[in-house]
Amino acid sequence: MNLENFSKEALEQIINKKYNIELIKKGIKDITYIGIAFYKKQLRISYK
């Protein structure tokens, strides 16, 4: 299990599915995208 890859996939999903559209429509320009993957006590975070 590679949590690093899972967190990067989560980040890509946020970008590809354009979850930011509503924020952009409201005039928000500085958006931080965060992908999180965890298993038991392990955690990986990817951001852009």
C-alpha positions in Angstrom: 0.0 0.0 0.0 1.6 3.3 -1.1 -0.1 6.2 0.6 2.0 8.7 -1.4 0.4 7.5 -4.6 -3.1 7.5 -3.1 -2.7 11.1 -1.8 -1.5 12.2 -5.3 -4.5 10.4 -6.9 -6.8 12.2 -4.5 -5.2 15.5 -5.5 -5.6 14.7 -9.2 -9.2 13.8 -8.7 -9.9 17.2 -7.1 -8.4 18.9 -10.1 -9.8 16.6 -12.8 -13.4 16.8 -11.5 -13.2 20.6 -11.2 -14.4 20.8 -7.6 -13.1 24.3 -7.6 -15.7 25.8 -10.0 -18.0 27.0 -7.3 -15.2 28.8 -5.5 -14.0 30.4 -8.7 -17.5 31.6 -9.5 -17.6 33.3 -6.0 -14.4 35.2 -6.9 -12.0 33.1 -4.9 -8.6 33.0 -6.7 -6.2 31.6 -4.1 -7.2 27.9 -3.8 -5.1 25.2 -2.1 -5.8 21.7 -3.3 -5.1 19.0 -0.7 -5.2 15.2 -1.2 -5.1 13.1 1.9 -4.5 9.3 2.3 -4.4 7.5 5.6 -4.2 4.0 6.9 -4.2 3.2 10.6 -1.6 5.6 12.0 0.1 6.5 8.7 -0.8 9.6 6.8 0.3 11.2 3.6 -0.7 14.6 2.2 -0.2 16.0 -1.2 -1.0 19.6 -2.1 -0.9 22.2 -4.8 
